[in-house]
Amino acid sequence: MVRGQVPMFVLPLIGRLMFVILWLCVDVFTDPFNYIFTRDEAYARAQPKVLSGRADYIPLTDRIERDSFDPYATFRSVYMQNRKRVIRDYLGSIRMLKNILENKVVNC
């Protein structure tokens, strides 16, 4: 394992559908609008988000499952690459903010 990486736990018996259902449950309970709107309004608000979110990834996941020798390794690699990019962008913005603040203190 490369330094800075964490193990990725995948349950192939459960599959992606159970992961999506679990994630949606977390999303439902943490969304404040679900406590404001009635149940029907909350359902009407969530349906387009669920359908469009899944539809965006269907071509990508189908291609990975068709072309990859080990789809789980490919999904892990994609996840880790995205994670590194997010961390790099976040740290870059922190450094830029520090530089801006230091320059303002020096220039004042």
Secondary structure, 3 states (H helix, E strand, C coil): CCCCCCCCCCCCCCHHHHHHHHHHHHHHHHCCHHHHCCHHHHHHHHHHHHHHHHHHHHHHHHHHHHHCCCHHHHHHHHHHHHHHHHHHHHHHHHHHHHHHHHHHHHHC
